[in-house]
Amino acid sequence: MEIHELQQLLSEMSLQEKIGQMVQLTGAYFDKEAVLTGVVGEQLPPEWIIQYAGSVLGVIGKDKIYDIQSRYMEQHPHHIPLLFMADVIHGCRTIAPIPLGQACSFHPELVSEAASIAASEASSEGLRATFSPMIDVSRDPRWGRMMESFGEDPYVNGIMGKAMVDGYQQKADTGIAACLKHFAGYGAVNAGREYNDVEISQRTFLEQYVKPFRMALKAKPAMVMTAFNAIDRKPISGNKELLKGLLRDKEGFEGTVISDWGSIGQLEEQGVAADMEEAAIQLQKPV
């Protein structure tokens, strides 16, 4: 669509439709036969959110995607399609080594080729975006996500991250949107404990943990995902200095900034929002 057509569409959309475009739901909410239990069942969104949702997480298989997309398009007042996204981390149907293993190759061209193959296979299934690459500098083996990064070196993370973004997005017909994550400092969590605070100097943060993003952003990824952690007790997902001042203004990122799984609600637990409603507002303020 041309810009003027998008502007016209936006002017015709209701407030609920616009809010829905900001929401991503799991595929279970679109499965009429699914039994919703646990957190998914407890946090059942209003029907209009499901009706107007903008994207879906983790639906695998072109038949399932086609079924959900067809039913969704029929009932949406403006027939805006869902965006299907998934964690295509080191391959889709054809599996490559984990990112930590790929880093050991010191061969960014191969890393880019592997990402291109993954993108081609994913797009043929109906997926249009991946939550990859993860370029968190990772130096504590106690951290459970070590294998998803490119390891301990900022330069290697930056080079490999850029190569992977290029691979995912380089082909217009078979490419998928890439997402750099997690901005920033997520790999430095205290004692390797997931979701923990990060206590590092500003110099270390900028020179070691932001550097890979500065390098990989040159590939123009479609998205950047915020980190779960807090820096100086300030949660990243609501940190205006980092998301707007650093990522947007200084580094010049013009793509989409997205939150990680449950990180909006986590703002409430981290004491910077009174409830989920305020947490959502806190997330939007920086970006």
C-alpha positions in Angstrom: 0.0 0.0 0.0 1.1 3.6 -0.7 1.5 6.0 2.2 -1.6 7.9 1.4 -3.6 4.7 1.4 -2.2 3.8 4.8 -3.1 7.2 6.1 -6.6 6.9 4.8 -7.0 3.4 6.4 -5.7 4.7 9.7 -8.2 7.6 9.6 -11.0 5.1 9.2 -10.0 2.7 12.0 -11.7 2.9 15.4 -9.7 3.4 18.6 -10.2 -0.2 19.5 -8.8 -1.3 16.1 -5.7 0.9 16.6 -5.2 -0.5 20.2 -5.6 -4.0 18.8 -2.7 -3.4 16.3 -0.4 -3.0 19.3 -1.3 -6.3 20.8 0.2 -9.7 20.2 -1.5 -12.9 21.4 -0.6 -16.5 21.4 -2.2 -18.8 18.8 -4.3 -20.5 21.5 -6.7 -17.6 21.6 -7.6 -18.2 18.0 -8.1 -22.0 18.4 -11.7 -22.8 19.0 -10.8 -26.2 20.4 -8.0 -25.0 22.7 -8.4 -25.5 26.5 -6.9 -22.4 28.0 -5.2 -23.1 31.3 -2.6 -21.5 33.5 -1.5 -17.9 32.8 -3.0 -18.0 29.3 -6.4 -18.9 30.8 -6.1 -16.5 33.7 -5.2 -13.5 31.5 -7.9 -14.0 28.9 -8.2 -10.7 27.0 -11.5 -9.0 26.1 -13.2 -10.4 23.0 -12.5 -7.1 21.1 -8.8 -7.5 21.7 -8.8 -10.9 20.1 -11.0 -9.6 17.3 -8.6 -6.7 16.5 -5.2 -8.1 17.5 -2.3 -7.1 15.3 -0.1 -10.2 15.5 0.1 -13.8 16.7 3.0 -15.6 18.4 4.1 -19.1 17.9 1.7 -20.7 15.4 3.7 -23.1 13.3 2.4 -24.8 10.1 1.0 -23.1 7.0 -2.3 -24.9 7.3 -2.9 -23.6 10.9 -1.8 -20.1 9.8 -4.0 -20.1 6.8 -7.0 -21.2 8.9 -6.5 -18.5 11.5 -5.8 -15.8 8.9 -8.9 -16.7 6.8 -11.3 -16.6 9.8 -9.7 -13.4 11.1 -9.8 -11.5 7.8 -13.5 -12.4 7.3 -14.6 -10.7 10.6 -12.1 -7.8 10.7 -14.0 -4.6 9.5 -11.0 -3.4 7.5 -9.6 -6.8 6.6 -6.2 -6.1 8.0 -4.3 -9.4 8.1 -2.6 -10.7 11.2 1.2 -10.7 11.4 2.5 -14.2 12.3 5.8 -14.2 14.3 7.8 -16.9 15.9 11.2 -17.7 17.5 13.1 -18.7 14.4 16.5 -18.8 16.2 18.8 -21.1 14.4 16.7 -22.6 11.6 13.1 -23.4 10.7 12.8 -26.8 9.0 16.5 -27.0 8.3 18.4 -26.7 11.6 21.7 -24.9 11.9 24.0 -24.9 15.0 22.9 -22.8 18.0 24.0 -19.1 17.8 26.8 -19.8 20.3 28.1 -22.5 18.0 27.7 -20.3 14.9 29.9 -17.7 16.6 32.7 -20.3 16.9 32.8 -20.5 13.1 34.0 -16.8 12.9 32.4 -16.9 9.4 29.7 -14.2 9.2 28.9 -15.1 5.5 27.8 -18.6 6.6 25.8 -17.2 9.5 24.0 -14.9 7.0 23.4 -17.8 4.6 21.9 -19.9 7.4 19.6 -17.0 8.4 18.5 -16.6 4.7 17.6 -20.3 4.5 15.7 -20.1 7.7 13.8 -17.0 6.5 12.9 -18.7 3.2 11.5 -21.7 5.0 9.7 -19.6 7.6 8.1 -17.3 5.0 6.9 -20.3 3.1 5.0 -21.4 6.2 3.3 -18.0 6.5 5.6 -16.5 9.2 6.7 -12.9 8.5 8.9 -12.0 11.5 11.3 -13.6 13.9 12.5 -12.7 17.4 16.2 -13.0 16.4 19.1 -12.4 16.6 19.9 -12.2 20.2 23.1 -10.2 20.6 23.4 -10.0 24.4 27.0 -10.2 25.5 27.0 -13.3 27.7 29.8 -14.1 30.1 28.2 -16.0 33.0 27.6 -19.7 32.2 25.0 -19.9 35.0 22.6 -17.8 32.8 20.2 -20.1 31.0 20.2 -18.2 27.7 23.9 -18.3 27.0 23.4 -20.6 24.0 21.1 -18.1 22.2 23.7 -15.4 22.0 27.0 -15.2 20.2 29.0 -15.4 23.4 31.2 -13.1 25.4 32.7 -10.7 22.9 30.9 -7.5 21.9 32.6 -7.4 18.5 31.7 -11.0 17.6 28.1 -10.3 18.7 27.9 -7.2 16.5 29.4 -8.8 13.4 27.3 -12.0 13.7 24.2 -10.1 14.6 24.5 -7.9 11.5 25.1 -10.9 9.3 22.0 -12.6 10.7 19.8 -9.6 10.1 21.1 -9.3 6.6 20.3 -13.0 6.0 16.8 -12.7 7.4 15.9 -9.6 5.5 17.9 -9.5 2.3 15.4 -11.2 -0.1 12.2 -9.2 -0.6 10.2 -12.2 -1.7 11.3 -14.8 0.9 12.7 -12.6 3.7 11.3 -12.1 7.2 11.6 -9.1 9.6 14.5 -9.5 12.0 14.4 -8.3 15.7 17.6 -7.4 17.6 17.3 -8.3 21.2 17.5 -7.6 24.1 18.3 -3.9 24.3 20.3 -3.8 26.5 22.5 -5.4 29.2 20.3 -8.5 29.6 23.3 -10.8 29.5 24.8 -9.1 32.6 22.1 -10.2 35.0 23.5 -10.6 38.6 24.6 -14.2 39.3 23.2 -15.4 36.0 19.7 -15.3 37.4 17.0 -14.7 34.8 15.1 -11.4 35.1 17.6 -10.2 37.7 18.9 -6.7 38.0 22.1 -5.5 36.2 24.7 -3.6 38.2 27.5 -2.3 35.8 29.1 1.0 35.2 27.8 3.3 32.4 31.1 2.9 30.6 31.0 -0.9 30.7 27.3 -0.7 29.6 28.0 1.5 26.6 31.3 0.0 25.5 30.5 -3.7 26.1 26.7 -4.2 26.0 25.5 -1.5 23.7 28.3 -1.9 21.1 26.9 -5.0 19.4 23.6 -3.2 18.9 25.4 -0.2 17.4 27.1 -2.5 14.9 24.1 -4.6 14.0 21.7 -1.6 13.6 23.7 -0.8 10.5 21.8 -3.7 8.8 18.5 -1.8 9.5 16.6 -4.5 11.4 12.8 -4.1 11.4 12.5 -4.4 15.1 14.4 -4.1 18.4 13.1 -5.8 21.6 13.6 -4.4 25.0 15.3 -6.3 27.8 13.6 -7.7 30.9 16.2 -6.3 33.3 16.6 -3.0 35.1 19.7 -0.8 34.9 20.3 1.3 38.1 16.9 0.0 39.2 15.2 1.4 36.2 13.4 -1.2 34.1 14.5 -1.1 30.4 11.0 -1.4 29.1 10.1 1.9 30.7 13.4 3.7 30.4 13.1 6.9 28.4 16.9 7.7 28.5 17.8 4.4 26.9 14.9 3.7 24.5 14.4 7.2 23.2 17.6 9.1 24.1 20.0 6.4 23.2 18.3 4.0 20.8 16.1 6.5 18.9 18.0 9.8 19.1 21.6 8.8 19.3 21.7 5.5 17.4 19.0 6.7 14.9 16.8 3.6 15.0 13.6 4.2 13.1 12.0 0.8 13.3 9.6 -0.8 15.7 10.4 -1.2 19.4 8.6 -4.2 21.0 8.4 -5.5 24.5 9.4 -9.0 25.5 7.1 -11.7 26.8 5.3 -10.3 29.9 7.7 -7.4 30.4 4.8 -4.8 30.4 3.2 -6.6 33.4 6.7 -6.9 35.0 6.8 -3.1 35.2 4.1 -3.4 37.9 6.2 -5.9 39.8 9.3 -3.7 39.5 7.5 -0.9 41.2 7.3 1.7 38.4 3.6 1.2 37.6 0.6 0.8 39.9 -1.2 -1.6 37.6 -1.2 -3.1 34.1 -2.9 -0.1 32.6 -0.2 2.3 33.9 2.5 -0.2 32.9 1.3 -0.1 29.2 1.5 3.7 29.3 5.0 3.6 30.8 6.1 1.4 27.9 4.7 3.8 25.3 6.2 6.9 26.8 9.8 6.3 25.9 9.3 5.2 22.3 
